[in-house]
């Protein structure tokens, strides 16, 4: 098992819910954020949360599911793109997982 503590999976669009902002209070150094489904827009544009993500990246790993970006015709500009297999590997390498709807 990996040394990483918590994987936070963000699913909701920032245009419909404040899920990403809500998750910030629970992030610790060494945690990881994975954006999937409609949340991928956060890492694919100069969204108002882009600066927050940039500031977090030295301490928090940021990932975006490639298939969800592709389905929306978006390109990741913050963090690292991951495949479904890498998504599974992230879940295995973290001691805890929190999914934010």
NUGU-696089 format. One record per residue: residue number from 1; residue in three letters; x negated, y negated, z of N, C-alpha, C in turn. Coordinates in steps of 0.1 Angstrom, whole numbers. Atoms other than C-alpha are relative to their C-alpha. Example, Ala and Ser with C-alpha at 12.3 -4.5 7.8 and 13.67 -1.06 7.14 Angstrom:
// residues 2
<node><nr>1</nr><rest>ALA</rest><n_u>-9</n_u><n_v>12</n_v><n_w>0</n_w><ca_u>-123</ca_u><ca_v>45</ca_v><ca_w>78</ca_w><c_u>-9</c_u><c_v>-12</c_v><c_w>0</c_w></node>
<node><nr>2</nr><rest>SER</rest><n_u>9</n_u><n_v>11</n_v><n_w>0</n_w><ca_u>-137</ca_u><ca_v>11</ca_v><ca_w>71</ca_w><c_u>8</c_u><c_v>-11</c_v><c_w>8</c_w></node>
***
This chain:
// residues 101
<node><nr>1</nr><rest>UNK</rest><n_u>-8</n_u><n_v>12</n_v><n_w>0</n_w><ca_u>0</ca_u><ca_v>0</ca_v><ca_w>0</ca_w><c_u>-9</c_u><c_v>-12</c_v><c_w>0</c_w></node>
<node><nr>2</nr><rest>UNK</rest><n_u>8</n_u><n_v>12</n_v><n_w>1</n_w><ca_u>-12</ca_u><ca_v>-35</ca_v><ca_w>-7</ca_w><c_u>-1</c_u><c_v>-8</c_v><c_w>12</c_w></node>
<node><nr>3</nr><rest>UNK</rest><n_u>2</n_u><n_v>9</n_v><n_w>-11</n_w><ca_u>-23</ca_u><ca_v>-63</ca_v><ca_w>16</ca_w><c_u>11</c_u><c_v>-11</c_v><c_w>0</c_w></node>
<node><nr>4</nr><rest>UNK</rest><n_u>-10</n_u><n_v>11</n_v><n_w>1</n_w><ca_u>5</ca_u><ca_v>-86</ca_v><ca_w>5</ca_w><c_u>12</c_u><c_v>3</c_v><c_w>9</c_w></node>
<node><nr>5</nr><rest>UNK</rest><n_u>-10</n_u><n_v>-1</n_v><n_w>-10</n_w><ca_u>32</ca_u><ca_v>-93</ca_v><ca_w>30</ca_w><c_u>14</c_u><c_v>0</c_v><c_w>-7</c_w></node>
<node><nr>6</nr><rest>UNK</rest><n_u>-14</n_u><n_v>2</n_v><n_w>5</n_w><ca_u>64</ca_u><ca_v>-106</ca_v><ca_w>13</ca_w><c_u>1</c_u><c_v>-3</c_v><c_w>-15</c_w></node>
<node><nr>7</nr><rest>UNK</rest><n_u>-3</n_u><n_v>4</n_v><n_w>14</n_w><ca_u>77</ca_u><ca_v>-106</ca_v><ca_w>-23</ca_w><c_u>14</c_u><c_v>-6</c_v><c_w>1</c_w></node>
<node><nr>8</nr><rest>UNK</rest><n_u>-13</n_u><n_v>7</n_v><n_w>1</n_w><ca_u>105</ca_u><ca_v>-132</ca_v><ca_w>-27</ca_w><c_u>4</c_u><c_v>1</c_v><c_w>-15</c_w></node>
<node><nr>9</nr><rest>UNK</rest><n_u>-5</n_u><n_v>-1</n_v><n_w>14</n_w><ca_u>126</ca_u><ca_v>-125</ca_v><ca_w>-58</ca_w><c_u>11</c_u><c_v>-10</c_v><c_w>-1</c_w></node>
<node><nr>10</nr><rest>UNK</rest><n_u>-10</n_u><n_v>10</n_v><n_w>2</n_w><ca_u>145</ca_u><ca_v>-155</ca_v><ca_w>-70</ca_w><c_u>8</c_u><c_v>3</c_v><c_w>-13</c_w></node>
<node><nr>11</nr><rest>UNK</rest><n_u>-8</n_u><n_v>-4</n_v><n_w>11</n_w><ca_u>174</ca_u><ca_v>-148</ca_v><ca_w>-93</ca_w><c_u>9</c_u><c_v>-11</c_v><c_w>-6</c_w></node>
<node><nr>12</nr><rest>UNK</rest><n_u>-10</n_u><n_v>10</n_v><n_w>5</n_w><ca_u>197</ca_u><ca_v>-179</ca_v><ca_w>-96</ca_w><c_u>-6</c_u><c_v>-12</c_v><c_w>-6</c_w></node>
<node><nr>13</nr><rest>UNK</rest><n_u>4</n_u><n_v>13</n_v><n_w>7</n_w><ca_u>194</ca_u><ca_v>-209</ca_v><ca_w>-119</ca_w><c_u>0</c_u><c_v>-11</c_v><c_w>10</c_w></node>
<node><nr>14</nr><rest>UNK</rest><n_u>0</n_u><n_v>11</n_v><n_w>-9</n_w><ca_u>183</ca_u><ca_v>-240</ca_v><ca_w>-101</ca_w><c_u>11</c_u><c_v>-10</c_v><c_w>-3</c_w></node>
<node><nr>15</nr><rest>UNK</rest><n_u>-11</n_u><n_v>9</n_v><n_w>3</n_w><ca_u>212</ca_u><ca_v>-257</ca_v><ca_w>-119</ca_w><c_u>13</c_u><c_v>3</c_v><c_w>6</c_w></node>
<node><nr>16</nr><rest>UNK</rest><n_u>-13</n_u><n_v>-4</n_v><n_w>-6</n_w><ca_u>238</ca_u><ca_v>-237</ca_v><ca_w>-101</ca_w><c_u>-1</c_u><c_v>2</c_v><c_w>15</c_w></node>
<node><nr>17</nr><rest>UNK</rest><n_u>2</n_u><n_v>-3</n_v><n_w>-14</n_w><ca_u>222</ca_u><ca_v>-229</ca_v><ca_w>-67</ca_w><c_u>-13</c_u><c_v>-5</c_v><c_w>5</c_w></node>
<node><nr>18</nr><rest>UNK</rest><n_u>12</n_u><n_v>5</n_v><n_w>-6</n_w><ca_u>195</ca_u><ca_v>-241</ca_v><ca_w>-43</ca_w><c_u>-9</c_u><c_v>11</c_v><c_w>5</c_w></node>
<node><nr>19</nr><rest>UNK</rest><n_u>6</n_u><n_v>-12</n_v><n_w>-5</n_w><ca_u>181</ca_u><ca_v>-206</ca_v><ca_w>-39</ca_w><c_u>-15</c_u><c_v>-2</c_v><c_w>2</c_w></node>
<node><nr>20</nr><rest>UNK</rest><n_u>14</n_u><n_v>2</n_v><n_w>0</n_w><ca_u>145</ca_u><ca_v>-216</ca_v><ca_w>-47</ca_w><c_u>-4</c_u><c_v>-9</c_v><c_w>12</c_w></node>
<node><nr>21</nr><rest>UNK</rest><n_u>2</n_u><n_v>9</n_v><n_w>-11</n_w><ca_u>146</ca_u><ca_v>-245</ca_v><ca_w>-22</ca_w><c_u>2</c_u><c_v>7</c_v><c_w>13</c_w></node>
<node><nr>22</nr><rest>UNK</rest><n_u>-3</n_u><n_v>-8</n_v><n_w>-12</n_w><ca_u>162</ca_u><ca_v>-223</ca_v><ca_w>4</ca_w><c_u>-12</c_u><c_v>9</c_v><c_w>4</c_w></node>
<node><nr>23</nr><rest>UNK</rest><n_u>10</n_u><n_v>-9</n_v><n_w>-2</n_w><ca_u>134</ca_u><ca_v>-198</ca_v><ca_w>0</ca_w><c_u>-13</c_u><c_v>-6</c_v><c_w>6</c_w></node>
<node><nr>24</nr><rest>UNK</rest><n_u>13</n_u><n_v>7</n_v><n_w>-4</n_w><ca_u>106</ca_u><ca_v>-223</ca_v><ca_w>7</ca_w><c_u>-2</c_u><c_v>1</c_v><c_w>15</c_w></node>
<node><nr>25</nr><rest>UNK</rest><n_u>1</n_u><n_v>0</n_v><n_w>-14</n_w><ca_u>113</ca_u><ca_v>-223</ca_v><ca_w>44</ca_w><c_u>-6</c_u><c_v>13</c_v><c_w>5</c_w></node>
<node><nr>26</nr><rest>UNK</rest><n_u>4</n_u><n_v>-13</n_v><n_w>-4</n_w><ca_u>104</ca_u><ca_v>-186</ca_v><ca_w>45</ca_w><c_u>-13</c_u><c_v>5</c_v><c_w>-6</c_w></node>
<node><nr>27</nr><rest>UNK</rest><n_u>13</n_u><n_v>-4</n_v><n_w>7</n_w><ca_u>72</ca_u><ca_v>-186</ca_v><ca_w>24</ca_w><c_u>-12</c_u><c_v>-1</c_v><c_w>10</c_w></node>
<node><nr>28</nr><rest>UNK</rest><n_u>12</n_u><n_v>0</n_v><n_w>-8</n_w><ca_u>39</ca_u><ca_v>-178</ca_v><ca_w>41</ca_w><c_u>-12</c_u><c_v>2</c_v><c_w>-10</c_w></node>
<node><nr>29</nr><rest>UNK</rest><n_u>12</n_u><n_v>-2</n_v><n_w>8</n_w><ca_u>4</ca_u><ca_v>-178</ca_v><ca_w>27</ca_w><c_u>-2</c_u><c_v>15</c_v><c_w>-3</c_w></node>
<node><nr>30</nr><rest>UNK</rest><n_u>2</n_u><n_v>-14</n_v><n_w>5</n_w><ca_u>-3</ca_u><ca_v>-146</ca_v><ca_w>7</ca_w><c_u>13</c_u><c_v>6</c_v><c_w>-5</c_w></node>
<node><nr>31</nr><rest>UNK</rest><n_u>-12</n_u><n_v>-5</n_v><n_w>6</n_w><ca_u>34</ca_u><ca_v>-142</ca_v><ca_w>-2</ca_w><c_u>0</c_u><c_v>-2</c_v><c_w>-15</c_w></node>
<node><nr>32</nr><rest>UNK</rest><n_u>-1</n_u><n_v>1</n_v><n_w>14</n_w><ca_u>45</ca_u><ca_v>-139</ca_v><ca_w>-38</ca_w><c_u>15</c_u><c_v>-4</c_v><c_w>-3</c_w></node>
<node><nr>33</nr><rest>UNK</rest><n_u>-13</n_u><n_v>4</n_v><n_w>5</n_w><ca_u>74</ca_u><ca_v>-155</ca_v><ca_w>-57</ca_w><c_u>2</c_u><c_v>7</c_v><c_w>-14</c_w></node>
<node><nr>34</nr><rest>UNK</rest><n_u>-3</n_u><n_v>-5</n_v><n_w>13</n_w><ca_u>90</ca_u><ca_v>-136</ca_v><ca_w>-86</ca_w><c_u>13</c_u><c_v>-5</c_v><c_w>-5</c_w></node>
<node><nr>35</nr><rest>UNK</rest><n_u>-12</n_u><n_v>6</n_v><n_w>5</n_w><ca_u>114</ca_u><ca_v>-154</ca_v><ca_w>-108</ca_w><c_u>6</c_u><c_v>9</c_v><c_w>-11</c_w></node>
<node><nr>36</nr><rest>UNK</rest><n_u>-6</n_u><n_v>-9</n_v><n_w>9</n_w><ca_u>139</ca_u><ca_v>-132</ca_v><ca_w>-127</ca_w><c_u>14</c_u><c_v>-6</c_v><c_w>-4</c_w></node>
<node><nr>37</nr><rest>UNK</rest><n_u>-14</n_u><n_v>4</n_v><n_w>4</n_w><ca_u>173</ca_u><ca_v>-136</ca_v><ca_w>-145</ca_w><c_u>0</c_u><c_v>-15</c_v><c_w>-3</c_w></node>
<node><nr>38</nr><rest>UNK</rest><n_u>-1</n_u><n_v>14</n_v><n_w>4</n_w><ca_u>184</ca_u><ca_v>-173</ca_v><ca_w>-147</ca_w><c_u>-10</c_u><c_v>-9</c_v><c_w>7</c_w></node>
<node><nr>39</nr><rest>UNK</rest><n_u>10</n_u><n_v>8</n_v><n_w>-8</n_w><ca_u>157</ca_u><ca_v>-185</ca_v><ca_w>-122</ca_w><c_u>-13</c_u><c_v>-2</c_v><c_w>-9</c_w></node>
<node><nr>40</nr><rest>UNK</rest><n_u>13</n_u><n_v>1</n_v><n_w>8</n_w><ca_u>130</ca_u><ca_v>-181</ca_v><ca_w>-150</ca_w><c_u>-1</c_u><c_v>-14</c_v><c_w>-5</c_w></node>
<node><nr>41</nr><rest>UNK</rest><n_u>0</n_u><n_v>13</n_v><n_w>5</n_w><ca_u>139</ca_u><ca_v>-216</ca_v><ca_w>-161</ca_w><c_u>-10</c_u><c_v>-9</c_v><c_w>8</c_w></node>
<node><nr>42</nr><rest>UNK</rest><n_u>9</n_u><n_v>7</n_v><n_w>-9</n_w><ca_u>119</ca_u><ca_v>-229</ca_v><ca_w>-131</ca_w><c_u>-14</c_u><c_v>0</c_v><c_w>-5</c_w></node>
<node><nr>43</nr><rest>UNK</rest><n_u>14</n_u><n_v>-1</n_v><n_w>4</n_w><ca_u>86</ca_u><ca_v>-216</ca_v><ca_w>-144</ca_w><c_u>-2</c_u><c_v>-3</c_v><c_w>-15</c_w></node>
<node><nr>44</nr><rest>UNK</rest><n_u>1</n_u><n_v>1</n_v><n_w>15</n_w><ca_u>94</ca_u><ca_v>-223</ca_v><ca_w>-181</ca_w><c_u>1</c_u><c_v>-14</c_v><c_w>-5</c_w></node>
<node><nr>45</nr><rest>UNK</rest><n_u>-2</n_u><n_v>14</n_v><n_w>4</n_w><ca_u>98</ca_u><ca_v>-261</ca_v><ca_w>-181</ca_w><c_u>-6</c_u><c_v>-9</c_v><c_w>10</c_w></node>
<node><nr>46</nr><rest>UNK</rest><n_u>4</n_u><n_v>10</n_v><n_w>-10</n_w><ca_u>88</ca_u><ca_v>-292</ca_v><ca_w>-164</ca_w><c_u>12</c_u><c_v>-4</c_v><c_w>8</c_w></node>
<node><nr>47</nr><rest>UNK</rest><n_u>-11</n_u><n_v>1</n_v><n_w>-9</n_w><ca_u>117</ca_u><ca_v>-287</ca_v><ca_w>-141</ca_w><c_u>-4</c_u><c_v>-8</c_v><c_w>12</c_w></node>
<node><nr>48</nr><rest>UNK</rest><n_u>3</n_u><n_v>8</n_v><n_w>-11</n_w><ca_u>119</ca_u><ca_v>-309</ca_v><ca_w>-111</ca_w><c_u>-7</c_u><c_v>7</c_v><c_w>11</c_w></node>
<node><nr>49</nr><rest>UNK</rest><n_u>7</n_u><n_v>-8</n_v><n_w>-10</n_w><ca_u>105</ca_u><ca_v>-280</ca_v><ca_w>-90</ca_w><c_u>-14</c_u><c_v>4</c_v><c_w>-4</c_w></node>
<node><nr>50</nr><rest>UNK</rest><n_u>13</n_u><n_v>-4</n_v><n_w>6</n_w><ca_u>74</ca_u><ca_v>-276</ca_v><ca_w>-112</ca_w><c_u>-11</c_u><c_v>-5</c_v><c_w>10</c_w></node>
<node><nr>51</nr><rest>UNK</rest><n_u>10</n_u><n_v>5</n_v><n_w>-9</n_w><ca_u>53</ca_u><ca_v>-298</ca_v><ca_w>-88</ca_w><c_u>-1</c_u><c_v>8</c_v><c_w>12</c_w></node>
<node><nr>52</nr><rest>UNK</rest><n_u>0</n_u><n_v>-9</n_v><n_w>-12</n_w><ca_u>64</ca_u><ca_v>-277</ca_v><ca_w>-58</ca_w><c_u>-8</c_u><c_v>13</c_v><c_w>-3</c_w></node>
<node><nr>53</nr><rest>UNK</rest><n_u>6</n_u><n_v>-12</n_v><n_w>4</n_w><ca_u>53</ca_u><ca_v>-246</ca_v><ca_w>-76</ca_w><c_u>-15</c_u><c_v>-1</c_v><c_w>-2</c_w></node>
<node><nr>54</nr><rest>UNK</rest><n_u>14</n_u><n_v>3</n_v><n_w>2</n_w><ca_u>20</ca_u><ca_v>-261</ca_v><ca_w>-86</ca_w><c_u>-8</c_u><c_v>-1</c_v><c_w>13</c_w></node>
<node><nr>55</nr><rest>UNK</rest><n_u>6</n_u><n_v>2</n_v><n_w>-14</n_w><ca_u>13</ca_u><ca_v>-271</ca_v><ca_w>-50</ca_w><c_u>-1</c_u><c_v>13</c_v><c_w>8</c_w></node>
<node><nr>56</nr><rest>UNK</rest><n_u>-1</n_u><n_v>-13</n_v><n_w>-7</n_w><ca_u>22</ca_u><ca_v>-236</ca_v><ca_w>-38</ca_w><c_u>-11</c_u><c_v>10</c_v><c_w>-5</c_w></node>
<node><nr>57</nr><rest>UNK</rest><n_u>8</n_u><n_v>-11</n_v><n_w>6</n_w><ca_u>0</ca_u><ca_v>-216</ca_v><ca_w>-62</ca_w><c_u>-13</c_u><c_v>3</c_v><c_w>6</c_w></node>
<node><nr>58</nr><rest>UNK</rest><n_u>13</n_u><n_v>-5</n_v><n_w>-6</n_w><ca_u>-33</ca_u><ca_v>-217</ca_v><ca_w>-44</ca_w><c_u>3</c_u><c_v>10</c_v><c_w>11</c_w></node>
<node><nr>59</nr><rest>UNK</rest><n_u>-3</n_u><n_v>-9</n_v><n_w>-11</n_w><ca_u>-16</ca_u><ca_v>-199</ca_v><ca_w>-15</ca_w><c_u>11</c_u><c_v>11</c_v><c_w>-2</c_w></node>
<node><nr>60</nr><rest>UNK</rest><n_u>-11</n_u><n_v>-9</n_v><n_w>4</n_w><ca_u>14</ca_u><ca_v>-182</ca_v><ca_w>-31</ca_w><c_u>-1</c_u><c_v>4</c_v><c_w>-14</c_w></node>
<node><nr>61</nr><rest>UNK</rest><n_u>1</n_u><n_v>-5</n_v><n_w>14</n_w><ca_u>13</ca_u><ca_v>-160</ca_v><ca_w>-62</ca_w><c_u>14</c_u><c_v>-2</c_v><c_w>-6</c_w></node>
<node><nr>62</nr><rest>UNK</rest><n_u>-12</n_u><n_v>2</n_v><n_w>7</n_w><ca_u>39</ca_u><ca_v>-169</ca_v><ca_w>-88</ca_w><c_u>1</c_u><c_v>8</c_v><c_w>-12</c_w></node>
<node><nr>63</nr><rest>UNK</rest><n_u>-2</n_u><n_v>-9</n_v><n_w>11</n_w><ca_u>53</ca_u><ca_v>-145</ca_v><ca_w>-113</ca_w><c_u>14</c_u><c_v>-2</c_v><c_w>-7</c_w></node>
<node><nr>64</nr><rest>UNK</rest><n_u>-12</n_u><n_v>1</n_v><n_w>7</n_w><ca_u>80</ca_u><ca_v>-145</ca_v><ca_w>-140</ca_w><c_u>2</c_u><c_v>12</c_v><c_w>-9</c_w></node>
<node><nr>65</nr><rest>UNK</rest><n_u>-3</n_u><n_v>-12</n_v><n_w>8</n_w><ca_u>97</ca_u><ca_v>-116</ca_v><ca_w>-157</ca_w><c_u>0</c_u><c_v>-3</c_v><c_w>-15</c_w></node>
<node><nr>66</nr><rest>UNK</rest><n_u>1</n_u><n_v>3</n_v><n_w>15</n_w><ca_u>87</ca_u><ca_v>-116</ca_v><ca_w>-194</ca_w><c_u>13</c_u><c_v>2</c_v><c_w>-7</c_w></node>
<node><nr>67</nr><rest>UNK</rest><n_u>-12</n_u><n_v>-4</n_v><n_w>7</n_w><ca_u>119</ca_u><ca_v>-99</ca_v><ca_w>-206</ca_w><c_u>11</c_u><c_v>-11</c_v><c_w>2</c_w></node>
<node><nr>68</nr><rest>UNK</rest><n_u>-10</n_u><n_v>10</n_v><n_w>-3</n_w><ca_u>141</ca_u><ca_v>-126</ca_v><ca_w>-189</ca_w><c_u>-4</c_u><c_v>-13</c_v><c_w>-7</c_w></node>
<node><nr>69</nr><rest>UNK</rest><n_u>4</n_u><n_v>12</n_v><n_w>8</n_w><ca_u>120</ca_u><ca_v>-154</ca_v><ca_w>-205</ca_w><c_u>4</c_u><c_v>2</c_v><c_w>-14</c_w></node>
<node><nr>70</nr><rest>UNK</rest><n_u>-3</n_u><n_v>-2</n_v><n_w>14</n_w><ca_u>123</ca_u><ca_v>-138</ca_v><ca_w>-239</ca_w><c_u>14</c_u><c_v>0</c_v><c_w>-3</c_w></node>
<node><nr>71</nr><rest>UNK</rest><n_u>-14</n_u><n_v>0</n_v><n_w>3</n_w><ca_u>160</ca_u><ca_v>-133</ca_v><ca_w>-236</ca_w><c_u>6</c_u><c_v>-14</c_v><c_w>0</c_w></node>
<node><nr>72</nr><rest>UNK</rest><n_u>-5</n_u><n_v>14</n_v><n_w>0</n_w><ca_u>164</ca_u><ca_v>-170</ca_v><ca_w>-230</ca_w><c_u>-8</c_u><c_v>-9</c_v><c_w>-10</c_w></node>
<node><nr>73</nr><rest>UNK</rest><n_u>9</n_u><n_v>8</n_v><n_w>9</n_w><ca_u>138</ca_u><ca_v>-181</ca_v><ca_w>-256</ca_w><c_u>-9</c_u><c_v>-9</c_v><c_w>6</c_w></node>
<node><nr>74</nr><rest>UNK</rest><n_u>8</n_u><n_v>9</n_v><n_w>-8</n_w><ca_u>116</ca_u><ca_v>-196</ca_v><ca_w>-230</ca_w><c_u>-15</c_u><c_v>5</c_v><c_w>1</c_w></node>
<node><nr>75</nr><rest>UNK</rest><n_u>14</n_u><n_v>-4</n_v><n_w>-2</n_w><ca_u>78</ca_u><ca_v>-196</ca_v><ca_w>-224</ca_w><c_u>-4</c_u><c_v>-5</c_v><c_w>14</c_w></node>
<node><nr>76</nr><rest>UNK</rest><n_u>5</n_u><n_v>3</n_v><n_w>-13</n_w><ca_u>62</ca_u><ca_v>-195</ca_v><ca_w>-190</ca_w><c_u>-11</c_u><c_v>-10</c_v><c_w>0</c_w></node>
<node><nr>77</nr><rest>UNK</rest><n_u>11</n_u><n_v>9</n_v><n_w>-1</n_w><ca_u>41</ca_u><ca_v>-225</ca_v><ca_w>-181</ca_w><c_u>-6</c_u><c_v>-1</c_v><c_w>14</c_w></node>
<node><nr>78</nr><rest>UNK</rest><n_u>5</n_u><n_v>0</n_v><n_w>-14</n_w><ca_u>36</ca_u><ca_v>-219</ca_v><ca_w>-144</ca_w><c_u>0</c_u><c_v>15</c_v><c_w>5</c_w></node>
<node><nr>79</nr><rest>UNK</rest><n_u>2</n_u><n_v>-13</n_v><n_w>-6</n_w><ca_u>23</ca_u><ca_v>-187</ca_v><ca_w>-128</ca_w><c_u>-3</c_u><c_v>10</c_v><c_w>-11</c_w></node>
<node><nr>80</nr><rest>UNK</rest><n_u>4</n_u><n_v>-11</n_v><n_w>9</n_w><ca_u>19</ca_u><ca_v>-153</ca_v><ca_w>-145</ca_w><c_u>12</c_u><c_v>7</c_v><c_w>-5</c_w></node>
<node><nr>81</nr><rest>UNK</rest><n_u>-11</n_u><n_v>-8</n_v><n_w>5</n_w><ca_u>43</ca_u><ca_v>-134</ca_v><ca_w>-167</ca_w><c_u>-3</c_u><c_v>14</c_v><c_w>3</c_w></node>
<node><nr>82</nr><rest>UNK</rest><n_u>1</n_u><n_v>-14</n_v><n_w>-3</n_w><ca_u>50</ca_u><ca_v>-98</ca_v><ca_w>-158</ca_w><c_u>10</c_u><c_v>8</c_v><c_w>-7</c_w></node>
<node><nr>83</nr><rest>UNK</rest><n_u>-9</n_u><n_v>-10</n_v><n_w>7</n_w><ca_u>66</ca_u><ca_v>-68</ca_v><ca_w>-175</ca_w><c_u>9</c_u><c_v>6</c_v><c_w>11</c_w></node>
<node><nr>84</nr><rest>UNK</rest><n_u>-8</n_u><n_v>-8</n_v><n_w>-9</n_w><ca_u>92</ca_u><ca_v>-45</ca_v><ca_w>-159</ca_w><c_u>-9</c_u><c_v>9</c_v><c_w>8</c_w></node>
<node><nr>85</nr><rest>UNK</rest><n_u>9</n_u><n_v>-9</n_v><n_w>-7</n_w><ca_u>64</ca_u><ca_v>-21</ca_v><ca_w>-150</ca_w><c_u>-8</c_u><c_v>-8</c_v><c_w>10</c_w></node>
<node><nr>86</nr><rest>UNK</rest><n_u>8</n_u><n_v>8</n_v><n_w>-10</n_w><ca_u>44</ca_u><ca_v>-49</ca_v><ca_w>-133</ca_w><c_u>10</c_u><c_v>-5</c_v><c_w>11</c_w></node>
<node><nr>87</nr><rest>UNK</rest><n_u>-10</n_u><n_v>3</n_v><n_w>-10</n_w><ca_u>76</ca_u><ca_v>-59</ca_v><ca_w>-115</ca_w><c_u>1</c_u><c_v>11</c_v><c_w>10</c_w></node>
<node><nr>88</nr><rest>UNK</rest><n_u>0</n_u><n_v>-11</n_v><n_w>-9</n_w><ca_u>78</ca_u><ca_v>-24</ca_v><ca_w>-101</ca_w><c_u>-12</c_u><c_v>1</c_v><c_w>9</c_w></node>
<node><nr>89</nr><rest>UNK</rest><n_u>12</n_u><n_v>-1</n_v><n_w>-8</n_w><ca_u>42</ca_u><ca_v>-25</ca_v><ca_w>-91</ca_w><c_u>-1</c_u><c_v>-11</c_v><c_w>11</c_w></node>
<node><nr>90</nr><rest>UNK</rest><n_u>-1</n_u><n_v>10</n_v><n_w>-10</n_w><ca_u>48</ca_u><ca_v>-58</ca_v><ca_w>-73</ca_w><c_u>8</c_u><c_v>5</c_v><c_w>12</c_w></node>
<node><nr>91</nr><rest>UNK</rest><n_u>-9</n_u><n_v>-5</n_v><n_w>-11</n_w><ca_u>76</ca_u><ca_v>-42</ca_v><ca_w>-53</ca_w><c_u>-7</c_u><c_v>11</c_v><c_w>9</c_w></node>
<node><nr>92</nr><rest>UNK</rest><n_u>7</n_u><n_v>-10</n_v><n_w>-7</n_w><ca_u>53</ca_u><ca_v>-13</ca_v><ca_w>-44</ca_w><c_u>-12</c_u><c_v>-6</c_v><c_w>9</c_w></node>
<node><nr>93</nr><rest>UNK</rest><n_u>11</n_u><n_v>6</n_v><n_w>-6</n_w><ca_u>24</ca_u><ca_v>-36</ca_v><ca_w>-34</ca_w><c_u>3</c_u><c_v>-10</c_v><c_w>11</c_w></node>
<node><nr>94</nr><rest>UNK</rest><n_u>-4</n_u><n_v>9</n_v><n_w>-11</n_w><ca_u>43</ca_u><ca_v>-57</ca_v><ca_w>-9</ca_w><c_u>7</c_u><c_v>7</c_v><c_w>11</c_w></node>
<node><nr>95</nr><rest>UNK</rest><n_u>-6</n_u><n_v>-7</n_v><n_w>-12</n_w><ca_u>53</ca_u><ca_v>-46</ca_v><ca_w>26</ca_w><c_u>15</c_u><c_v>-3</c_v><c_w>1</c_w></node>
<node><nr>96</nr><rest>UNK</rest><n_u>-14</n_u><n_v>4</n_v><n_w>-2</n_w><ca_u>86</ca_u><ca_v>-66</ca_v><ca_w>25</ca_w><c_u>4</c_u><c_v>-7</c_v><c_w>-13</c_w></node>
<node><nr>97</nr><rest>UNK</rest><n_u>-6</n_u><n_v>6</n_v><n_w>11</n_w><ca_u>109</ca_u><ca_v>-78</ca_v><ca_w>-2</ca_w><c_u>13</c_u><c_v>-7</c_v><c_w>4</c_w></node>
<node><nr>98</nr><rest>UNK</rest><n_u>-12</n_u><n_v>8</n_v><n_w>-3</n_w><ca_u>135</ca_u><ca_v>-106</ca_v><ca_w>0</ca_w><c_u>6</c_u><c_v>-4</c_v><c_w>-13</c_w></node>
<node><nr>99</nr><rest>UNK</rest><n_u>-6</n_u><n_v>5</n_v><n_w>12</n_w><ca_u>159</ca_u><ca_v>-111</ca_v><ca_w>-29</ca_w><c_u>10</c_u><c_v>-11</c_v><c_w>3</c_w></node>
<node><nr>100</nr><rest>UNK</rest><n_u>-8</n_u><n_v>12</n_v><n_w>-2</n_w><ca_u>175</ca_u><ca_v>-145</ca_v><ca_w>-31</ca_w><c_u>9</c_u><c_v>-2</c_v><c_w>-12</c_w></node>
<node><nr>101</nr><rest>UNK</rest><n_u>-10</n_u><n_v>1</n_v><n_w>11</n_w><ca_u>207</ca_u><ca_v>-147</ca_v><ca_w>-51</ca_w><c_u>3</c_u><c_v>-14</c_v><c_w>-2</c_w></node>
***
